C-alpha cells in the first residue's frame, strides 16, 4: 500500500517528485495532456509537503505559479492548503502552497 504524502519524509518526497517528473515527461511526449496535468498537480502537492506553512500568512497576497499577473490573497490556512480569493474574485478557492509565490519572486 502506498504512503500518503503527509506520511513521507523529505527523502521519500524528493524521490516521489523525481518519479512524477519522469512520468509527466513521458505523458507529455506521448501527447497525453490530461495525464500530464494530473502528474503536474501531484508534483505541486508533494512539493507543498516539503514547505514550511509558517511562511504563508493569512491577509497577505501572493502570486500564483503558472498564472502570471494573477494574485491570491490568503484568508486562512488548512494544512498545506491556502484558502482565499484570486484577483478580485468573490469565489473562495484553495491552492496547495507550492503554487503560491512569495512576494518578490
GURO-276077 format. One record per residue (C-alpha): chain; x, y, z. Coordinates in nm, 3 decimals, decimal comma. Layout:
<atoms>
- A / X / Y / Z
...
</atoms>
This chain:
<atoms>
- A / 0,000 / 0,000 / 0,000
- A / 0,129 / 0,344 / -0,091
- A / 0,204 / 0,608 / 0,168
- A / 0,028 / 0,941 / 0,172
- A / 0,248 / 1,242 / 0,106
- A / 0,179 / 1,357 / 0,462
- A / 0,338 / 1,033 / 0,590
- A / 0,654 / 1,062 / 0,379
- A / 0,984 / 1,208 / 0,492
- A / 1,177 / 1,461 / 0,283
- A / 1,384 / 1,198 / 0,100
- A / 1,076 / 0,996 / 0,011
- A / 0,902 / 1,311 / -0,115
- A / 1,205 / 1,402 / -0,329
- A / 1,208 / 1,051 / -0,479
- A / 0,834 / 1,072 / -0,545
- A / 0,875 / 1,410 / -0,716
- A / 1,154 / 1,273 / -0,938
- A / 0,935 / 0,975 / -1,030
- A / 0,639 / 1,202 / -1,106
- A / 0,857 / 1,428 / -1,322
- A / 0,963 / 1,124 / -1,528
- A / 0,602 / 1,012 / -1,566
- A / 0,492 / 1,365 / -1,660
- A / 0,765 / 1,391 / -1,922
- A / 0,661 / 1,059 / -2,074
- A / 0,294 / 1,162 / -2,078
- A / 0,386 / 1,492 / -2,244
- A / 0,593 / 1,315 / -2,510
- A / 0,303 / 1,083 / -2,584
- A / 0,062 / 1,377 / -2,615
- A / -0,143 / 1,271 / -2,312
- A / -0,236 / 1,620 / -2,195
- A / -0,478 / 1,518 / -1,919
- A / -0,237 / 1,267 / -1,769
- A / 0,044 / 1,526 / -1,783
- A / -0,176 / 1,775 / -1,593
- A / -0,251 / 1,514 / -1,323
- A / 0,120 / 1,450 / -1,268
- A / 0,191 / 1,824 / -1,252
- A / -0,073 / 1,863 / -0,978
- A / 0,069 / 1,568 / -0,786
- A / 0,415 / 1,727 / -0,805
- A / 0,274 / 2,050 / -0,658
- A / 0,109 / 1,856 / -0,376
- A / 0,430 / 1,667 / -0,292
- A / 0,634 / 1,989 / -0,302
- A / 0,382 / 2,153 / -0,068
- A / 0,452 / 1,890 / 0,199
- A / 0,821 / 1,986 / 0,187
- A / 0,745 / 2,355 / 0,250
- A / 0,705 / 2,546 / 0,575
- A / 0,341 / 2,654 / 0,609
- A / 0,453 / 2,928 / 0,851
- A / 0,590 / 3,120 / 0,551
- A / 0,233 / 3,184 / 0,432
- A / 0,028 / 3,436 / 0,626
- A / -0,348 / 3,499 / 0,618
- A / -0,416 / 3,851 / 0,494
- A / -0,113 / 3,859 / 0,264
- A / -0,120 / 3,844 / -0,114
- A / 0,092 / 3,606 / -0,322
- A / 0,149 / 3,539 / -0,691
- A / 0,014 / 3,220 / -0,848
- A / 0,256 / 2,978 / -1,016
- A / 0,173 / 2,932 / -1,383
- A / -0,065 / 3,231 / -1,390
- A / 0,146 / 3,544 / -1,445
- A / -0,017 / 3,866 / -1,327
- A / -0,263 / 3,681 / -1,106
- A / -0,266 / 3,733 / -0,732
- A / -0,407 / 3,533 / -0,443
- A / -0,497 / 3,676 / -0,103
- A / -0,497 / 3,416 / 0,175
- A / -0,800 / 3,417 / 0,401
- A / -0,691 / 3,116 / 0,610
- A / -0,464 / 2,811 / 0,606
- A / -0,575 / 2,448 / 0,638
- A / -0,278 / 2,212 / 0,634
- A / -0,082 / 2,265 / 0,312
- A / -0,374 / 2,449 / 0,152
- A / -0,417 / 2,824 / 0,144
- A / -0,780 / 2,931 / 0,114
- A / -0,867 / 3,273 / -0,019
- A / -0,953 / 3,484 / -0,322
- A / -0,781 / 3,514 / -0,659
- A / -0,755 / 3,865 / -0,802
- A / -1,086 / 4,044 / -0,740
- A / -1,300 / 3,728 / -0,737
- A / -1,555 / 3,669 / -0,462
- A / -1,531 / 3,290 / -0,509
- A / -1,336 / 3,112 / -0,236
- A / -1,055 / 2,894 / -0,377
- A / -0,781 / 2,673 / -0,234
- A / -0,426 / 2,625 / -0,358
- A / -0,151 / 2,396 / -0,234
- A / 0,117 / 2,630 / -0,101
- A / 0,372 / 2,521 / -0,364
- A / 0,156 / 2,705 / -0,619
- A / 0,197 / 3,035 / -0,438
- A / 0,492 / 3,265 / -0,498
- A / 0,645 / 3,466 / -0,220
- A / 0,639 / 3,842 / -0,287
- A / 0,941 / 3,945 / -0,490
- A / 0,975 / 3,612 / -0,675
</atoms>
